[in-house]
Amino acid sequence: MREVTSDELLTALLCGDSPVFHPNTGQRIEEGTVIKLSPSARAGLEAPRVCQLCGRRMVVQVRPDGWDASCSRHGRVDSAYLGQR
C-alpha cells in the first residue's frame, strides 16, 4: 500500500469547508436532503467513517484519547488536530 501524502482532507476540515459527503453516513449532501444520524453521531461522539471530499470509506483507528482517519486519496486527519476527544 502506498503512503498518502495529501493533506486536502485536513485542510478542508480546518478551514471549515462545507462537506460534499456526510462523514458519518456517506450520503451526498444536497439541499433538501434529510440525513438521519444515530444519537451518538448527533452528539459528535462518532469518528468520521467516510471522506467528506470524495465519499470513500476511510481507515479509522479509535483510541482512548481520540481517533485517526485516513482517506486513500485525500490524506489523514487526527482528532487532536480538531480539538476533539
N, CA, C and O atoms as a DFTB+ gen file, in Angstrom:
340 C
 N C O
     1  1       0.841      -1.174       0.000
     2  2       0.000       0.000       0.000
     3  2       0.892       1.245       0.000
     4  3       1.835       1.346       0.785
     5  1       0.580       2.188      -0.890
     6  2       1.377       3.406      -0.956
     7  2       0.924       4.386       0.116
     8  3      -0.252       4.419       0.479
     9  1       1.846       5.172       0.613
    10  2       1.511       6.160       1.628
    11  2       0.948       7.416       0.970
    12  3       1.478       7.895      -0.032
    13  1      -0.113       7.935       1.536
    14  2      -0.758       9.138       1.022
    15  2      -0.087      10.354       1.658
    16  3       0.060      10.429       2.878
    17  1       0.314      11.293       0.824
    18  2       0.974      12.495       1.335
    19  2       0.089      13.733       1.230
    20  3       0.514      14.834       1.580
    21  1      -1.121      13.556       0.757
    22  2      -2.049      14.683       0.618
    23  2      -2.542      15.147       1.985
    24  3      -2.684      14.346       2.909
    25  1      -2.797      16.422       2.100
    26  2      -3.393      16.949       3.326
    27  2      -4.700      17.691       3.014
    28  3      -5.124      18.566       3.770
    29  1      -5.325      17.331       1.896
    30  2      -6.556      18.009       1.466
    31  2      -7.686      17.869       2.479
    32  3      -8.405      18.833       2.744
    33  1      -7.846      16.680       3.044
    34  2      -8.929      16.461       3.999
    35  2      -8.708      17.295       5.254
    36  3      -9.634      17.954       5.725
    37  1      -7.505      17.277       5.797
    38  2      -7.193      18.063       6.985
    39  2      -7.398      19.553       6.716
    40  3      -7.965      20.264       7.545
    41  1      -6.942      20.017       5.573
    42  2      -7.103      21.428       5.210
    43  2      -8.580      21.805       5.123
    44  3      -8.987      22.856       5.618
    45  1      -9.378      20.946       4.495
    46  2     -10.818      21.220       4.367
    47  2     -11.482      21.293       5.737
    48  3     -12.322      22.161       5.974
    49  1     -11.113      20.388       6.635
    50  2     -11.704      20.389       7.971
    51  2     -11.283      21.617       8.770
    52  3     -12.114      22.243       9.429
    53  1     -10.013      21.962       8.718
    54  2      -9.515      23.104       9.477
    55  2     -10.057      24.431       8.944
    56  3     -10.265      25.372       9.710
    57  1     -10.283      24.506       7.642
    58  2     -10.808      25.737       7.039
    59  2     -12.329      25.839       7.140
    60  3     -12.907      26.879       6.822
    61  1     -12.972      24.768       7.580
    62  2     -14.424      24.791       7.718
    63  2     -15.172      24.682       6.404
    64  3     -16.314      25.126       6.295
    65  1     -14.521      24.083       5.391
    66  2     -15.188      23.900       4.099
    67  2     -16.427      23.022       4.253
    68  3     -16.431      22.074       5.039
    69  1     -17.461      23.338       3.510
    70  2     -18.683      22.532       3.546
    71  2     -18.407      21.167       2.939
    72  3     -17.824      21.077       1.858
    73  1     -18.824      20.094       3.626
    74  2     -18.586      18.755       3.088
    75  2     -19.481      18.453       1.885
    76  3     -20.605      18.945       1.795
    77  1     -18.970      17.647       0.974
    78  2     -19.748      17.174      -0.170
    79  2     -20.504      15.912       0.240
    80  3     -21.642      15.698      -0.176
    81  1     -19.857      15.075       1.063
    82  2     -20.449      13.839       1.568
    83  2     -20.486      13.904       3.094
    84  3     -19.578      14.453       3.716
    85  1     -21.532      13.345       3.693
    86  2     -21.634      13.360       5.151
    87  2     -20.598      12.388       5.727
    88  3     -20.539      11.236       5.297
    89  1     -19.784      12.826       6.687
    90  2     -18.704      11.998       7.209
    91  2     -19.153      10.776       8.010
    92  3     -18.350       9.868       8.228
    93  1     -20.409      10.727       8.454
    94  2     -20.890       9.560       9.187
    95  2     -21.704       8.612       8.321
    96  3     -21.629       7.397       8.502
    97  1     -22.477       9.142       7.390
    98  2     -23.367       8.297       6.594
    99  2     -22.872       8.061       5.176
   100  3     -23.223       7.055       4.560
   101  1     -22.067       8.967       4.654
   102  2     -21.597       8.851       3.277
   103  2     -22.574       9.403       2.259
   104  3     -22.294       9.373       1.061
   105  1     -23.726       9.911       2.711
   106  2     -24.701      10.476       1.783
   107  2     -24.176      11.775       1.190
   108  3     -23.541      12.574       1.879
   109  1     -24.450      11.977      -0.102
   110  2     -24.114      13.253      -0.733
   111  2     -25.008      14.319      -0.111
   112  3     -26.222      14.149      -0.003
   113  1     -24.386      15.416       0.295
   114  2     -25.137      16.491       0.943
   115  2     -25.628      17.449      -0.130
   116  3     -24.848      18.132      -0.794
   117  1     -26.946      17.475      -0.279
   118  2     -27.587      18.360      -1.244
   119  2     -28.719      19.083      -0.536
   120  3     -29.227      18.621       0.486
   121  1     -29.099      20.203      -1.080
   122  2     -30.183      20.968      -0.468
   123  2     -31.439      20.118      -0.387
   124  3     -31.845      19.489      -1.365
   125  1     -32.041      20.107       0.781
   126  2     -33.266      19.343       0.982
   127  2     -33.049      17.906       1.406
   128  3     -34.018      17.202       1.694
   129  1     -31.808      17.448       1.455
   130  2     -31.518      16.079       1.862
   131  2     -31.662      15.946       3.372
   132  3     -31.107      16.746       4.126
   133  1     -32.400      14.947       3.808
   134  2     -32.554      14.676       5.235
   135  2     -31.609      13.534       5.593
   136  3     -31.678      12.451       5.013
   137  1     -30.736      13.788       6.547
   138  2     -29.771      12.781       6.971
   139  2     -30.102      12.374       8.397
   140  3     -30.134      13.205       9.304
   141  1     -30.349      11.075       8.583
   142  2     -30.682      10.556       9.907
   143  2     -29.418       9.992      10.537
   144  3     -28.740       9.142       9.959
   145  1     -29.117      10.479      11.728
   146  2     -27.917      10.055      12.446
   147  2     -28.288       9.316      13.717
   148  3     -29.361       9.519      14.284
   149  1     -27.382       8.456      14.154
   150  2     -27.552       7.785      15.441
   151  2     -27.406       8.827      16.549
   152  3     -26.834       9.892      16.317
   153  1     -27.905       8.542      17.728
   154  2     -27.760       9.501      18.835
   155  2     -26.304       9.863      19.123
   156  3     -26.003      11.020      19.417
   157  1     -25.407       8.894      19.044
   158  2     -24.000       9.193      19.328
   159  2     -23.367      10.061      18.234
   160  3     -22.515      10.899      18.530
   161  1     -23.772       9.870      16.984
   162  2     -23.265      10.723      15.900
   163  2     -23.808      12.140      16.039
   164  3     -23.084      13.108      15.807
   165  1     -25.079      12.268      16.416
   166  2     -25.667      13.598      16.639
   167  2     -24.938      14.335      17.760
   168  3     -24.811      15.559      17.723
   169  1     -24.463      13.594      18.746
   170  2     -23.757      14.203      19.879
   171  2     -22.291      14.479      19.564
   172  3     -21.581      15.052      20.391
   173  1     -21.825      14.077      18.371
   174  2     -20.438      14.311      17.986
   175  2     -19.462      13.308      18.567
   176  3     -18.266      13.582      18.654
   177  1     -19.964      12.144      18.966
   178  2     -19.123      11.132      19.593
   179  2     -18.590      10.084      18.621
   180  3     -17.775       9.246      19.008
   181  1     -19.030      10.116      17.382
   182  2     -18.592       9.144      16.379
   183  2     -17.439       9.688      15.548
   184  3     -17.441      10.858      15.165
   185  1     -16.469       8.851      15.274
   186  2     -15.388       9.222      14.357
   187  2     -15.945       9.223      12.940
   188  3     -16.838       8.432      12.637
   189  1     -15.441      10.092      12.063
   190  2     -15.910      10.069      10.678
   191  2     -15.493       8.764      10.013
   192  3     -14.373       8.295      10.216
   193  1     -16.370       8.187       9.233
   194  2     -16.084       6.911       8.554
   195  2     -15.936       7.083       7.045
   196  3     -15.448       6.189       6.354
   197  1     -16.362       8.247       6.540
   198  2     -16.385       8.495       5.099
   199  2     -15.687       9.826       4.826
   200  3     -15.889      10.795       5.559
   201  1     -14.869       9.876       3.778
   202  2     -14.198      11.115       3.397
   203  2     -15.245      12.116       2.922
   204  3     -16.048      11.812       2.040
   205  1     -15.234      13.302       3.506
   206  2     -16.231      14.305       3.144
   207  2     -15.966      14.930       1.782
   208  3     -16.812      15.664       1.270
   209  1     -14.816      14.655       1.187
   210  2     -14.485      15.207      -0.129
   211  2     -14.862      14.271      -1.272
   212  3     -15.337      14.722      -2.314
   213  1     -14.651      12.951      -1.079
   214  2     -14.869      12.022      -2.192
   215  2     -15.879      10.914      -1.903
   216  3     -16.308      10.225      -2.828
   217  1     -16.269      10.728      -0.637
   218  2     -17.254       9.706      -0.303
   219  2     -16.683       8.313      -0.130
   220  3     -17.444       7.359       0.029
   221  1     -15.365       8.165      -0.154
   222  2     -14.751       6.843       0.053
   223  2     -14.729       6.503       1.535
   224  3     -14.607       7.382       2.388
   225  1     -14.849       5.206       1.827
   226  2     -14.695       4.745       3.207
   227  2     -13.264       5.000       3.633
   228  3     -12.331       4.809       2.853
   229  1     -13.093       5.430       4.866
   230  2     -11.759       5.703       5.385
   231  2     -11.339       4.595       6.351
   232  3     -12.175       3.893       6.921
   233  1     -10.039       4.458       6.519
   234  2      -9.490       3.573       7.535
   235  2      -9.482       4.392       8.822
   236  3      -8.868       5.457       8.882
   237  1     -10.165       3.891       9.850
   238  2     -10.317       4.647      11.096
   239  2      -9.758       3.843      12.260
   240  3     -10.028       2.649      12.398
   241  1      -8.988       4.506      13.081
   242  2      -8.466       3.907      14.307
   243  2      -9.001       4.725      15.472
   244  3      -8.697       5.911      15.594
   245  1      -9.795       4.093      16.325
   246  2     -10.324       4.766      17.512
   247  2      -9.403       4.434      18.678
   248  3      -9.087       3.273      18.935
   249  1      -8.982       5.487      19.378
   250  2      -8.073       5.339      20.514
   251  2      -8.768       5.857      21.770
   252  3      -9.797       6.525      21.672
   253  1      -8.231       5.563      22.930
   254  2      -8.833       6.115      24.152
   255  2      -8.835       7.646      24.179
   256  3      -9.702       8.253      24.807
   257  1      -7.872       8.268      23.502
   258  2      -7.781       9.733      23.525
   259  2      -8.297      10.397      22.252
   260  3      -8.080      11.595      22.064
   261  1      -8.964       9.666      21.382
   262  2      -9.493      10.261      20.147
   263  2      -9.553       9.261      19.013
   264  3      -9.787       8.072      19.230
   265  1      -9.338       9.751      17.791
   266  2      -9.384       8.894      16.607
   267  2      -8.443       9.426      15.540
   268  3      -7.997      10.573      15.582
   269  1      -8.159       8.551      14.583
   270  2      -7.318       8.865      13.440
   271  2      -8.034       8.284      12.224
   272  3      -8.415       7.113      12.245
   273  1      -8.224       9.063      11.177
   274  2      -8.914       8.587       9.979
   275  2      -8.072       8.910       8.752
   276  3      -7.444       9.967       8.679
   277  1      -8.063       7.994       7.792
   278  2      -7.240       8.170       6.604
   279  2      -8.014       7.820       5.333
   280  3      -8.574       6.730       5.214
   281  1      -8.036       8.760       4.387
   282  2      -8.625       8.543       3.067
   283  2      -7.486       8.208       2.113
   284  3      -6.438       8.853       2.153
   285  1      -7.673       7.228       1.274
   286  2      -6.615       6.819       0.346
   287  2      -6.272       7.902      -0.668
   288  3      -5.201       7.855      -1.273
   289  1      -7.149       8.868      -0.866
   290  2      -6.909       9.945      -1.833
   291  2      -6.574      11.289      -1.197
   292  3      -5.748      12.040      -1.716
   293  1      -7.222      11.589      -0.062
   294  2      -7.145      12.943       0.478
   295  2      -6.381      13.085       1.785
   296  3      -6.344      14.168       2.369
   297  1      -5.775      12.008       2.244
   298  2      -4.884      12.097       3.386
   299  2      -5.484      11.727       4.720
   300  3      -6.575      11.164       4.808
   301  1      -4.740      12.059       5.752
   302  2      -5.021      11.629       7.102
   303  2      -5.415      12.820       7.971
   304  3      -4.938      13.938       7.779
   305  1      -6.302      12.550       8.936
   306  2      -6.659      13.565       9.921
   307  2      -6.753      12.881      11.286
   308  3      -7.211      11.744      11.399
   309  1      -6.316      13.589      12.300
   310  2      -6.350      13.093      13.668
   311  2      -7.268      14.027      14.465
   312  3      -7.248      15.241      14.262
   313  1      -8.054      13.471      15.352
   314  2      -8.973      14.293      16.144
   315  2      -8.225      15.340      16.974
   316  3      -8.794      16.376      17.317
   317  1      -6.973      15.080      17.292
   318  2      -6.177      16.051      18.059
   319  2      -6.022      17.358      17.282
   320  3      -5.960      18.428      17.887
   321  1      -5.958      17.285      15.938
   322  2      -5.846      18.498      15.124
   323  2      -7.097      19.358      15.226
   324  3      -7.040      20.576      15.060
   325  1      -8.229      18.714      15.501
   326  2      -9.517      19.402      15.509
   327  2      -9.970      19.775      16.908
   328  3     -11.029      20.378      17.080
   329  1      -9.179      19.422      17.902
   330  2      -9.541      19.723      19.282
   331  2     -10.665      18.847      19.787
   332  3     -11.358      19.210      20.737
   333  1     -10.858      17.674      19.150
   334  2     -11.924      16.746      19.582
   335  2     -11.309      15.610      20.359
   336  3     -10.169      15.210      20.121
   337  1     -12.078      15.102      21.282
   338  2     -11.661      13.919      22.060
   339  2     -12.789      12.930      22.089
   340  3     -12.658      11.863      22.687
